């Protein structure tokens, strides 16, 4: 029953074009509070749970969540067919980061000082409270993709069902511990999911309608 469902979903999703939506949004002056709240609700509405929400610095960052696939289409946050296939064939999870930044003029950066200053590691200079700032802001989104890998797992070139896991020897059991479980490695960004999220934020701000969470399915 799974194979026909995957085939039908593949035919439907093949017509979807990836990377639809803006790469960046410009938030008008005085609309920052509404844009921040709307973004938090939309991030949560799409399955990412925000773990960091800082209105002053304009940063929203979520925890990781399992990526949608053909088997679980209700988790899909992307329209990139290649990404969906990749999520279906491997362990994949994503997380999102949102940043609001003051809009800067499109000019080359020039320094009026002939001597370079010391690096500002703790960001003592240039910190701005966006809640008190009265100017347009740029809104950007990053959706990071992480793949899960199991150490020492060797798969056969003939069939993925044929696997072997060698026994770790030669390490000090008192001081060394071989890696176990799944190791998550950041690999790429899902630009289709980024643009799709920004398009939803833009539409919500234009219509000025509150975001409503989907009703949970009844539990049996």
N, C-alpha and C positions, 0 to 999 in steps of 0.2 A: 504493500500500500504506500510505502514511502517513496518508491521510485516514480510512480505516476505523479505524485504531488510535486516532487522535485522537477520533473519534466515540465509540468504545467507552469510552475513558478518561473522556471527558466525562460519559457516562451513569453511570459508576461513581462518579466524584467528586462528582456533583451531590448524592448522598445524604449526603455527608460534611458534618457541621456544623462550622463554624469556631469558634475561640476556646474549645476544650475544654481544661480544665486550670486549675490555680490561677494567680493573678497573683503570689503570693509564697509562699515556704515558710518555716516556722519550724524552725530547726535546734536540737535540744536541746543543753543544756550537756554537753560532753564528746564530742560527735559531730562536731565541726568537722573534724578530720583526715580521718575517713572520708568526710564529705560533700564536702570539697574534692577528694579523690582521685577519688571517684565522678563528680563533675561534670566534671573534666578528661577522664576516659575517655569519658563520654557525649558531650561536645562533639566530641571527636575521632571517636567512633563515628558521628556524624551528618554527618561531612564537613568540619567546621571544624577547622583545625589551630591549636591554641593557640600564640600567640607571646609572650604575657605570662602568667606564672603566679606570683603573689606571695602566698604563704600568710600572711605577716604582715599585709598590708593587706587580704587577702581579695578580690583582683581577678584575674579570668581574662579575657583578651581574645584573640580569634582574628584571623587574617588573613582576607582576602576569599576567597570561593569562589563559583563560578557557581551561580546559583539553579536549582532543579529546575523542570521544565516537563512538559507532556504528552508531548513528544518524548523527554525523559530522566526518566522517573518514578522511577528509582532515586536521584535526587538530591533528591526531595521531602522537605522538613522541615516542611511546612505542610499544613493541611487547609482553608485558605481558598480556595474555588474561584475567586474573582475574582483573587486574587493569582497563582494558578497560570496562569490565562489571560493575565494581564499579563506574567508571566515568559516565556510561550511566544511572545508577539508582540513582545518587545523584549529588548534586552541588559540583563540584570539580574544583580547579584551581591549577596551578603549577608555580614555579619560579625556575630559575637556578642560580647557583653560580659556577664560575670557579676560580681556584687558580693555579698559577705557583709558585713553591718553589724550592730552590736549592736542588739538589740531595745529600742526606746524606749517608754515609756508613752504612751498616746494622750491626751495633755494638751496644752493650748496652751503654746507657748514663752513664758516670761516672763523678763525680765532684771532682776536685783536691783541692777544698777549704773545710776545715772542718766545716766552719760556713756558714749557709744559708744567702744569700743576701736578702735585702728587695724586695718585689714584684715590678716589673717594669710595673706599670699600663699604662703609656703613651708610652711604647715601645721605650724608649730612646736608649736602647742597642739592637743590633742585627738587626737594620733596614738596608736593603740592597737595592740599586738601581739596579733592574734587568736589566735595559738597559745598565748598565756599567759592568755587571758581565759576566765573560768569563768562564762559566762552564755549564755542563748539568743541566737541570731543570726537575722537575716532574710536570706533568699536571694532575689535578684531577677535577672531576665535581660532583656537588650535585644538584639533582632535588628534590625540596621539594614539597610535596603534602598538600594542604589545603582543608578542607571540610567546606561547608557552612551550618550553622544551624540557624534556626529561633527560637528565644526565645519563650517559653510558648506555642509552637505548639505541641499538643498531637495528635498522629495518632492512629487510631483504629487498633487493632490486627487482625480484620477480613478483612479490606480493606484499602489500603493507601488513597483512596478517602474520607474516613470518617475521618475528622479532627475536632478538637475543639481548640479554643484559649481562655483561661480564661481571665477575665477582671482583670487588676491589680488595687488593692485597698490598702488603708492604707499607702500610701507614701505621703510625703510632696511635693506638686506640685511646690513649689517655689524653693526647694533645690535639689530635687531628680527627676531624669528622668529615667523611666524604659527603658531597652534596646529595640530597635526596628530595623526592617530590618534584614539583614543577618549578622551573626557573623562568621568570618572565623577563623578556628582553625587548626593549623599545626598538622598533624597526622602521616605522614610517609615520606619515600623517594621512588621515582620510580627508582630503580636500573637498570631496563631494559632501561629506557630513558637515564640514565647516560652513560651506556655502548654503547648505540646506537649513542649518540652524540660523544663520544670519538672515536668510530670506524670511523665516518664520518670525524673527524678532522685528524685522522691518514691517511686515504685514500687521503684526499686533500693534505696533506703535502708530501706524497710519490709521487703522480702524479704531484705535483707542478703546479696545475691548479687553476686559480682563481675561486671563488664561484660565480655562477650566480643565481640571484634571479628569482623565478618563475614569469612568466608574469601574470598580474592580469586579471581575467575574464572580458569580456566586460560587461558594465552596460547597462541595457535596459532603 
